[in-house]
Amino acid sequence: MLPIPEDYLRSPCEVKAMDNKPILTGYLGWIGEDGIQIVNKAEPLPIVHCNTTVRISVFSTALGFRVLVGKVYLSSPEFIRISDVQSLADYEKRNFFRVRVDIETEAFPENEEGEIRKGSEAIAVSIKDLSLSGLYFFSSRKLEVGDRLSVRLSLYDSAVFLSCRVVRRLLLERAQEDGYGCEFLNNSGPKGDLLCKYLFDCQREQIRTMKERQL
């Protein structure tokens, strides 16, 4: 699925940092399933660090105004390619619903096709942070960045398996467990809706508890 309709091709756009600081202007030179590419033949473009999260404003008198968020994949004086492109609303929704939890559950190793590996043993994990975009857990099992897992969650009497990839590992001194930050993979649809509802309920309960403590 394209991040923005192809009709926006050659539309002028502006790229800003997430703090709204202007970075560059140009126009959409390419739109693909992997992202978008912005060019500017009038002047060289500044070099932007890889993996920088940016905000892209696209203007079209016929189609309207669009605001997107993505990560810089390639940057050169001729073009900048941005991947993981999504609407600003989707980006804010995924990052807003983040709650602290304490969930003891299991995870299972996945292959690159997103299938649980046959004969694999369950990995005990303790989830401490959960959002629509990923989770953070402790585990005594040694994992590596790039490992794929299927994490089981019990949501409203339903067992939901969420695919994720380890993106960072935090070594904890004097502890038998390490911390792992993971990003979710392909968890849209009913599973994503159920997770969103669960996180919303958790946030509402945490806000209610905080207000009661202030009384």
C-alpha positions, 0 to 999 in steps of 0.5 A, a space after each residue: 500500500 502506498 503511503 500517499 496516492 500517486 496523484 501527489 507526484 511532483 507536488 511541492 513539499 517541506 521537510 521539518 524536524 519533529 520539533 518543527 525546525 525546517 530542514 529542506 523543501 522540494 517536490 515528490 519525485 517518487 512514491 513507492 510502497 517502501 516510502 517516498 523520495 524528495 528532490 530539488 533541482 534548483 539547489 543541493 539538498 542538505 545531508 540528513 542523518 540516517 534514521 532521523 524522524 522527520 515531518 513531511 508537509 505535502 501541498 496540492 491545490 487539487 488534492 489537499 494538504 497532507 502531513 506525513 511522518 517517516 524516517 530518513 533512509 538515504 540522503 544526498 545533495 540530489 535527493 532524500 529518501 524517506 521510509 516507514 512513512 505514515 500519516 501524522 495522525 497514525 504516528 501520534 496515535 501509535 506513540 500516544 498510547 504508551 503505558 507502564 505495565 507489569 505482565 508476566 507472559 511468554 514469547 516464541 521465536 519467529 522465522 523471517 516469514 513471521 511464523 513461530 519456529 517449530 519445536 521452539 521453547 517458550 521464552 519467559 518475559 516480563 513486560 514493563 512498557 507497552 504501546 501501539 508501536 512496541 514493548 519493553 520487557 525483561 528476560 533471562 534468555 539472551 536475545 540479539 538485536 534483529 531477533 523476531 518474536 511472537 509475544 502472547 498477550 491475554 486481552 479481554 479473555 482472548 489470547 493475542 500473539 503479536 509479532 515483534 523484532 528486538 531493536 535494542 538490548 539493555 544489559 543490566 548489571 548485577 541482574 540475571 535478566 536483560 532488558 529488550 526493546 521491541 518494535 511491532 511488525 504487521 499487527 494491524 487489523 483486529 489485533 491492533 484494535 484490541 491492543 489500542 482498546 486495552 492501552 486506552 483502558 490502562 491509561 484511563 485507569 492510571 489517570 483515575 488512580 493518580 487523581 484519587 491519590 491527589 485528593 
